[in-house]
Amino acid sequence: MHSKSNRNHAIESRKLMGQLHDVGEADGWRCWLCDEPVDPDMSPNDPRGASLDTRISKGRAKKKKQDKGDLPTERLAHKSCNTGKGSNDPVVPWPDHLIVVDPAPIIAAAERLQRKGGREAMARCPTREDADTVAEWLVDRLSRLAPGLKVQTEITSTGGQHLVSLRTN
């Protein structure tokens, strides 16, 4: 009986590794949380090794009364990024080099745009140059975070600041 258990574990491990490879290829071997490269050859026990993660926590999915078929697709994450978030919903941080005021939560905004379309105000910037940099970063980041979501940016001058918004195409 013990050897049957080992055999089943080996089969599950191969299936998981195949799934990890497929998800890694689909995500371009980039961590969906920190957007840094993931080395497919690194040990899965290493903090920078590859792991599978879901867009929302299973607990939140259950609260929404979704069945298993509706759970979000899996995404590639570094083991440390995945472990660090635990069972909490993920947060995609705004990079320190961007100068933003009142930044919107990126994942929540992307989810609303995917669900309803329309426009989302993302952040205010003190200069047009800062706003242009933020707009470029947002489009690039969302192209990997939500590959099927096509967005364009709008920059509006308001009260001496520049509002950066995303609009679905």
ZADOLUM-435395 format. One line per 4 residues: number of its first residue (from 1); their letters; for each residue x, y, z of N, C-alpha, C. Coordinates in Angstrom, 3 decimals, m for minus. Each point is the difference from the previous one (the first is absolute). Layout:
// residues N
NUM> a> X:Y:Z:X:Y:Z:X:Y:Z | ... $
// end
This chain:
// residues 169
1> mhsk> 0.821:m1.193:0.000:m0.821:1.193:0.000:0.866:1.258:0.000 | 1.117:m0.062:0.693:0.884:1.161:0.072:0.536:0.361:m1.388 | 0.332:m1.004:m0.818:0.522:0.280:m1.330:m1.078:0.603:m0.905 | m1.262:m0.379:0.201:m1.090:0.596:m0.776:m0.134:1.488:0.345 $
5> snrn> 0.153:0.323:1.260:m0.052:1.400:0.437:1.148:0.802:m0.616 | 1.188:m0.579:m0.023:1.154:0.665:m0.616:m0.223:0.204:m1.489 | m0.565:m1.008:m0.655:m0.278:0.096:m1.432:m1.005:1.124:m0.276 | m1.061:0.060:0.807:m1.000:1.068:m0.167:0.617:1.374:0.216 $
9> haie> 0.882:0.105:0.986:0.684:1.273:0.265:0.881:0.392:m1.189 | 0.690:m0.978:m0.574:0.866:0.274:m1.157:m0.827:0.456:m1.199 | m1.160:m0.625:m0.205:m0.882:0.407:m1.102:m0.496:1.422:0.213 | m0.427:0.324:1.220:m0.475:1.354:0.313:1.122:1.023:m0.177 $
13> srkl> 1.217:m0.355:0.402:1.136:0.910:m0.147:0.280:0.302:m1.467 | m0.028:m1.044:m0.856:0.220:0.213:m1.438:m1.106:0.867:m0.599 | m1.241:m0.234:0.429:m1.126:0.793:m0.508:0.159:1.470:0.412 | 0.394:0.217:1.266:0.207:1.366:0.495:1.144:0.677:m0.742 $
17> mgql> 1.096:m0.724:m0.255:1.135:0.586:m0.715:m0.391:0.358:m1.426 | m0.811:m0.843:m0.644:m0.488:0.312:m1.341:m0.887:1.231:0.001 | m0.857:0.071:1.002:m0.884:1.167:0.128:0.827:1.252:0.282 | 0.998:m0.106:0.869:0.880:1.128:0.310:0.704:0.484:m1.264 $
21> hdvg> 0.492:m0.943:m0.800:0.659:0.379:m1.251:m0.979:0.712:m0.938 | m1.222:m0.516:m0.130:m1.001:0.619:m0.877:m0.359:1.410:0.466 | m0.198:0.166:1.305:m0.327:1.324:0.548:1.191:0.938:m0.157 | 1.206:m0.519:0.250:1.210:0.805:m0.165:0.151:0.507:m1.421 $
25> eadg> m0.232:m0.873:m0.976:0.072:0.405:m1.408:m1.044:1.071:m0.300 | m1.221:m0.200:0.485:m1.082:0.961:m0.257:0.301:1.366:0.618 | 0.650:0.003:1.160:0.326:1.255:0.692:1.373:0.538:m0.375 | 0.639:m0.604:m0.991:1.313:0.490:m0.443:1.081:m0.136:1.055 $
29> wrcw> m0.170:m0.948:0.907:0.942:m0.243:1.091:0.283:1.274:0.794 | m1.090:0.752:0.297:0.073:1.189:0.859:m0.987:m0.196:1.137 | 0.395:0.373:1.194:m0.875:m0.068:1.168:m1.131:1.007:m0.178 | m1.230:m0.458:0.119:m1.124:0.909:m0.231:m0.142:1.007:1.134 $
33> lcde> 0.625:m0.254:1.154:m0.102:0.920:1.128:1.067:1.095:m0.034 | 1.276:m0.401:m0.134:1.077:1.000:0.036:0.492:0.386:m1.392 | m0.423:m0.742:m1.025:0.332:0.265:m1.396:1.480:m0.214:m0.315 | 0.699:m0.746:0.854:1.409:m0.319:m0.239:0.089:m1.369:m0.678 $
37> pvdp> 1.108:m0.260:m0.722:0.157:m1.303:m0.663:0.036:m1.163:1.005 | m0.520:m1.143:m0.437:0.058:m1.238:0.778:0.845:m0.982:m0.805 | 1.010:m0.578:0.635:0.873:m0.963:m0.659:m0.669:m1.373:0.038 | m0.371:m0.552:m1.160:m0.694:m1.290:m0.011:0.863:m1.155:0.485 $
41> dmsp> 1.313:0.177:0.019:0.897:m1.073:0.426:0.366:0.076:1.478 | m0.451:1.048:0.688:0.329:0.149:1.412:m0.838:m0.987:0.826 | 0.574:m0.475:1.072:m0.706:m0.939:0.881:m1.299:0.638:0.491 | m1.097:m0.755:0.007:m1.257:0.551:0.517:0.059:0.273:1.495 $
45> ndpr> 1.042:m0.485:0.672:0.173:0.273:1.432:0.710:1.326:0.251 | 0.633:0.565:m1.037:0.682:1.285:0.120:m1.053:1.110:0.053 | 0.204:1.043:0.803:m0.972:1.099:0.068:m0.282:0.649:m1.364 | 0.986:m0.028:m0.918:m0.207:0.584:m1.331:m0.450:m1.051:m1.011 $
49> gasl> m0.253:m1.226:0.479:m0.471:m1.079:m0.862:m1.453:0.207:m0.405 | m0.433:m0.753:m0.991:m1.347:0.127:m0.558:m1.043:m0.704:0.865 | m1.184:0.617:0.082:m1.145:m0.622:0.662:m1.265:0.464:m0.705 | m1.104:m0.683:0.275:m1.291:0.379:m0.570:m0.801:0.773:1.026 $
53> dtri> m0.697:1.021:m0.456:m0.815:0.842:0.863:m1.307:0.297:m0.727 | m1.006:0.412:0.724:m1.256:0.420:m0.620:m0.189:1.490:0.202 | m0.799:0.600:m0.872:m0.212:1.445:0.039:m0.644:0.439:1.315 | m0.993:m0.752:0.474:m0.607:0.338:1.286:0.115:m1.202:0.914 $
57> skgr> m0.054:0.251:1.297:0.129:m1.095:0.952:m1.208:m0.917:m0.104 | 0.207:m1.266:0.304:m1.098:m0.957:m0.045:m1.067:0.368:1.026 | 0.413:0.597:1.120:m0.954:0.439:1.013:m0.935:1.064:m0.551 | 0.545:0.966:m0.725:m0.838:1.046:m0.588:m0.898:m0.585:m1.087 $
61> akkk> 0.525:m0.950:m0.755:m0.809:m0.646:m1.030:m1.188:m0.726:0.633 | 0.222:m0.656:1.131:m1.089:m0.691:0.696:m1.021:1.002:0.523 | 0.479:1.135:0.504:m0.919:1.029:0.485:m0.891:0.511:m1.118 | 0.534:0.012:m1.209:m0.786:0.421:m1.153:m0.901:m1.132:m0.508 $
65> kqdk> 0.071:m1.147:0.714:m0.809:m1.175:m0.342:0.247:m0.478:m1.417 | 1.266:0.043:m0.409:0.360:m0.539:m1.304:0.219:m1.485:0.148 | m0.340:m0.758:m1.036:0.331:m1.410:0.058:1.416:m0.188:m0.516 | 0.529:m1.214:0.147:1.394:m0.246:m0.371:0.283:0.323:m1.456 $
69> gdlp> m0.964:m0.181:m0.870:0.208:0.300:m1.412:0.192:1.478:m0.267 | m0.451:0.840:0.909:0.113:1.449:m0.180:1.224:0.594:0.684 | 0.792:m0.827:0.686:1.184:0.550:0.647:0.933:0.564:m1.057 | 0.698:1.059:0.322:0.853:0.645:m1.000:1.109:m0.916:m0.479 $
73> terl> 0.492:0.298:m1.181:1.087:m0.795:m0.550:1.255:0.227:0.821 | 0.894:m0.965:m0.080:1.234:0.104:0.762:0.997:0.868:m0.731 | 0.854:0.648:0.781:1.023:0.890:m0.521:1.339:m0.412:0.570 | 1.077:0.403:m0.667:1.355:m0.299:0.439:0.436:1.030:1.036 $
77> ahks> 0.592:m0.471:1.084:0.515:0.894:1.042:1.279:m0.591:0.579 | 0.897:0.873:0.456:1.139:m0.480:0.780:m0.555:m0.657:1.260 | 0.676:m0.998:0.491:m0.450:m0.649:1.226:m0.111:1.019:1.137 | 0.986:0.901:0.116:m0.026:0.984:1.086:m1.148:0.997:m0.163 $
81> cntg> m0.325:0.398:m1.224:m1.121:0.919:m0.222:m1.317:m0.680:0.362 | m0.130:m1.252:m0.413:m1.203:m0.774:0.268:m0.150:m0.263:1.496 | 1.081:m0.421:0.642:m0.030:m0.288:1.426:m0.230:1.281:0.795 | 0.611:1.099:m0.442:m0.139:1.278:0.704:m1.424:0.511:0.030 $
85> kgsn> m0.740:m0.257:m1.055:m1.390:0.455:m0.031:m0.898:m0.920:0.798 | 0.429:m1.276:0.166:m0.790:m0.953:0.772:m1.378:m0.179:m0.595 | m1.001:m0.035:0.859:m1.370:m0.194:m0.471:m0.706:1.340:m0.231 | 0.774:1.071:0.014:m0.578:1.323:m0.249:m0.070:0.270:m1.499 $
89> dpvv> m0.891:0.900:m0.366:m0.063:0.397:m1.398:1.289:0.726:m0.355 | 0.492:m0.196:m1.208:1.276:0.590:m0.392:m0.081:1.510:m0.187 | 1.139:0.631:0.155:0.132:1.435:m0.252:1.180:0.179:m0.947 | m0.231:0.691:m1.093:1.091:0.337:m0.912:0.475:1.390:0.413 $
93> pwpd> 1.241:0.098:0.475:0.478:1.296:0.492:0.321:0.972:m1.142 | m0.170:1.273:0.282:0.461:1.046:m0.904:1.498:0.148:0.233 | 0.808:0.064:m1.043:1.458:0.120:0.189:0.378:1.330:0.662 | 1.051:m0.047:0.773:0.470:1.189:0.721:0.457:1.118:m0.926 $
97> hliv> 0.453:m0.326:m1.213:0.516:1.033:m0.894:m1.114:0.853:m0.635 | m1.265:m0.455:0.112:m1.112:0.796:m0.545:m0.479:0.999:1.046 | m0.252:1.219:m0.451:m0.467:1.043:0.912:m1.512:0.103:m0.164 | m0.723:m0.602:0.975:m1.460:m0.035:m0.063:m0.608:0.419:1.327 $
101> vdpa> m1.194:0.572:m0.086:m0.791:0.362:1.172:m1.303:m0.772:m0.102 | m0.484:m0.517:1.114:m1.246:m0.771:0.034:m0.046:m1.113:m1.045 | 0.996:m0.892:m0.021:m0.022:m1.077:m1.000:m1.133:m0.992:0.269 | m0.663:m0.427:m1.051:m1.086:m0.973:0.113:0.579:m1.409:0.127 $
105> piia> m0.724:m0.904:0.653:0.433:m1.406:0.026:m0.071:m0.575:m1.414 | 1.116:m0.453:m0.495:0.114:m0.393:m1.408:m0.844:m1.230:m0.335 | 0.046:m1.019:0.845:m0.754:m1.219:m0.311:m1.499:0.268:0.029 | m0.477:0.722:0.997:m1.436:0.299:0.083:m0.456:0.808:m1.216 $
109> aaer> 0.805:0.959:m0.426:m0.355:0.804:m1.176:m0.036:m0.871:m1.251 | 0.984:m0.883:m0.149:0.036:m0.897:m1.162:m1.214:m0.924:m0.007 | m0.379:m0.515:1.173:m1.168:m0.877:0.080:m1.283:0.741:m0.390 | m0.142:1.234:0.469:m1.208:0.781:m0.362:m0.033:0.284:m1.490 $
113> lqrk> 1.154:0.366:m0.572:0.055:0.275:m1.432:m0.320:m1.257:m0.811 | 0.470:m1.149:0.451:m0.303:m1.254:m0.698:m1.484:m0.328:0.091 | m0.582:0.245:1.153:m1.396:m0.340:0.251:m0.975:0.962:m0.661 | 0.259:1.308:0.153:m0.973:1.001:m0.429:0.465:0.905:m1.127 $
117> ggre> 1.302:0.020:m0.254:0.522:0.947:m0.982:m0.026:1.411:0.565 | 0.080:0.975:m0.853:m0.085:1.390:0.442:1.341:0.621:0.302 | 0.019:0.803:1.073:1.172:0.818:0.335:0.314:m0.128:1.478 | 1.274:m0.021:0.334:0.458:m0.060:1.390:1.068:1.061:0.220 $
121> amar> m0.205:0.875:0.985:1.041:0.953:0.396:1.043:m0.777:0.792 | 1.268:0.125:m0.396:1.054:m0.817:0.607:0.910:0.770:0.957 | 0.328:1.244:m0.307:0.896:0.771:0.865:0.059:1.444:m0.484 | 0.451:0.863:0.902:0.290:1.385:m0.374:1.501:0.188:0.052 $
125> cptr> 0.511:0.856:m0.893:1.433:0.269:m0.079:0.224:1.509:m0.004 | 1.126:0.459:0.560:0.259:1.443:0.071:0.368:0.625:m1.355 | 0.599:m0.762:m0.896:0.408:0.567:m1.293:m0.507:m0.871:m1.146 | m0.069:0.591:m1.189:m0.411:m0.762:m1.181:1.009:m1.112:m0.303 $
129> edad> 1.276:0.292:0.200:1.040:m1.007:m0.242:m0.195:m1.203:0.919 | m0.304:0.246:1.290:m0.271:m1.098:0.930:m1.226:m0.795:m0.468 | m1.039:0.702:m0.436:m1.222:m0.657:m0.459:0.260:m0.855:m1.235 | 0.805:0.497:m0.925:0.350:m0.782:m1.188:0.743:m1.281:0.382 $
133> tvae> 0.921:0.107:0.956:0.763:m1.158:0.463:m0.924:m1.018:0.662 | m0.927:0.473:0.828:m0.960:m0.883:0.680:m0.900:m0.680:m1.026 | m0.487:0.766:m0.975:m0.886:m0.558:m1.022:0.697:m1.118:m0.779 | 1.235:0.236:m0.383:0.764:m1.005:m0.741:0.214:m1.254:0.843 $
137> wlvd> 0.345:0.188:1.283:0.211:m1.131:0.897:m1.287:m0.793:0.180 | m1.132:0.683:0.197:m1.273:m0.690:0.215:m0.380:m0.890:m1.183 | 0.112:0.513:m1.205:m0.356:m0.785:m1.185:0.911:m1.223:m0.101 | 1.296:0.203:0.229:0.948:m1.113:m0.058:m0.306:m1.034:1.086 $
141> rlsr> m0.248:0.455:1.230:m0.252:m0.912:1.129:m1.293:m0.774:m0.204 | m1.045:0.672:m0.458:m1.278:m0.678:m0.215:0.064:m0.991:m1.154 | 0.906:0.218:m0.948:0.130:m0.946:m1.109:0.429:m1.380:0.502 | 0.667:m0.060:1.146:0.393:m1.283:0.591:m0.939:m0.417:1.120 $
145> lapg> m0.522:0.941:0.735:m0.893:m0.312:1.111:m1.331:m0.552:m0.506 | m0.552:0.626:m1.012:m1.290:m0.406:m0.578:0.145:0.003:m1.518 | 0.655:m1.030:m0.562:0.351:0.008:m1.424:m1.165:0.247:m0.963 | m1.186:m0.431:0.341:m1.137:0.185:m0.908:m0.627:1.376:0.083 $
149> lkvq> 0.388:0.794:0.975:m0.590:1.327:0.212:0.742:1.031:m0.840 | m0.701:0.615:m0.918:0.591:1.037:m0.847:m0.412:1.363:0.555 | 0.998:0.783:0.387:m0.275:1.312:0.597:0.796:1.085:m0.719 | m0.494:1.203:0.147:0.749:1.178:m0.422:m0.026:0.968:1.174 $
153> teit> 0.964:0.899:0.023:0.075:0.949:1.110:m0.539:1.353:m0.427 | m0.487:0.717:0.997:m0.431:1.388:m0.178:0.671:0.808:1.089 | 0.529:1.145:m0.359:0.606:0.904:0.978:m0.756:1.315:m0.078 | m0.556:0.388:1.147:m0.795:1.223:0.072:0.653:0.949:0.991 $
157> stgg> 0.159:1.258:m0.396:0.550:1.003:0.902:m1.133:0.520:0.887 | 0.164:m0.176:1.325:m1.035:0.433:0.944:0.637:0.665:1.205 | m0.326:1.250:0.228:0.457:0.694:1.201:1.497:0.004:0.201 | 0.770:0.133:m1.059:1.453:0.044:0.118:0.647:m1.371:0.067 $
161> qhlv> m0.818:m1.052:m0.051:0.545:m1.361:m0.032:m0.494:m0.699:m1.260 | 0.495:m1.196:m0.223:m0.354:m0.751:m1.201:m0.578:m1.353:0.419 | m1.265:m0.222:m0.368:m0.694:m1.238:0.344:0.240:m1.027:m1.098 | 0.498:m1.166:0.400:0.245:m1.097:m0.948:m1.144:m1.009:0.163 $
165> slrt> m0.700:m0.250:m1.096:m1.109:m0.955:0.006:0.242:m1.064:m1.055 | m0.635:m1.145:0.223:m0.006:m1.082:m0.985:m1.411:m0.119:m0.553 | m0.083:m0.267:m1.289:m1.294:m0.213:m0.661:0.136:m1.244:m0.862 | m1.053:m0.829:0.043:0.033:m1.191:m0.849:m0.209:0.411:m1.443 $
169> n> 0.633:m0.737:m0.909:m0.100:0.286:m1.443:m1.300:m0.537:m0.553 $
// end
